[in-house]
Amino acid sequence: MPPALNAPHPPVSSGALLDWFERRRRDLPWRHTRDPWAVLVSELMLQQTQVARVVPKYHAFLERFPTPAACAAAPRSAVVEAWAGLGYNRRAVNLHRCAEAVVRDHGGTLPADLAALLALPGVGPYTARAVLAFAFEQDVGVVDTNVARVLARHGGRSLQPREVQAAADAAVPSGAGWRWNQAMLDLGATVCRARRPGCDACPVRSGCAWAGGVDAPDPAVGSAGVSGGQSRFEGSDRQGRGRLVDALRRGPVEAAAVPAVMGWPEDPGRARRVAATVVVDGLAAVDALGTWRLPT
């Protein structure tokens, strides 16, 4: 029987997990820096995007925009262009706005304070804590869908939003914020997977309430912070938006061509409706003649 809802969440064994991490850690480029800007760039790129796609874009982006000041000084169109291939283009706009705020309000240096980070455009609870843990090595819990899944399964029950963050914070060993959070991310991504979890290879299986629980409901399903999966992309509004932004990266688009560019030549009403959201999100601008361009 799983623990009662008000029972304390059992801690993940720090020694076993950290020992496993030292042997099995993934060699990722953003793990070789403590530069807050580089960490922020990596975290925004990694949101809903596979690591293999991010690695080359991460290097290229930082070569072009090595500091918040360099990013803020560039036109927004340049940042959107550099984001090509990563999807979810609003992240590029948010990153540019964030860089502007960092230059304007923090002298060009990302703050090492949770409240100040959360006040930046495009920086949510996960990203703010990731910057604190991975750039400033603070002992805060970083919760993405992988970590949330580990915590729910380890405790044997679904968690409420406040519980999952509290459990993540409480689990961090003193002085090990960077290593612990990287280890938890690796554990969730490579062992405690959403499908076909590798329980036999899990370093903390002995303390897990759900380990190998093929006959028990997965406590991670519906638990706070655990993603339910992305909606279908093919034929979606998101696909049409992406097509329009990709076309704008190549050059201006006349108004009459927008429906075809978005893949809906027979549905101009849908094209107009969805294209308007691209303007609202700061990814496009339309001049007096109706020509579409990337924002300046």
Sequence and secondary structure as in RCSB ss.txt:
>XXXX:A:sequence
MPPALNAPHPPVSSGALLDWFERRRRDLPWRHTRDPWAVLVSELMLQQTQVARVVPKYHAFLERFPTPAACAAAP
RSAVVEAWAGLGYNRRAVNLHRCAEAVVRDHGGTLPADLAALLALPGVGPYTARAVLAFAFEQDVGVVDTNVARV
LARHGGRSLQPREVQAAADAAVPSGAGWRWNQAMLDLGATVCRARRPGCDACPVRSGCAWAGGVDAPDPAVGSAG
VSGGQSRFEGSDRQGRGRLVDALRRGPVEAAAVPAVMGWPEDPGRARRVAATVVVDGLAAVDALGTWRLPT
>XXXX:A:secstr
    TTS      HHHHHHHHHHH    GGGG   HHHHHHHHHHHTTS HHHHHHHHHHHHHH  SHHHHHHS 
HHHHHHHTTTS  THHHHHHHHHHHHHHHHHTTS  S HHHHHTSTT  HHHHHHHHHHTS        HHHHHH
HHHHHTS   HHHHHHHHHHHS TT HHHHHHHHHHHHHHTS SSS  GGG TTGGG SSTT TTS  TTTT TT
        TTSHHHHHHHHHHHHHHS B GGGHHHHTT TT HHHHHHHHHHHHHTTS EE TT  EE   
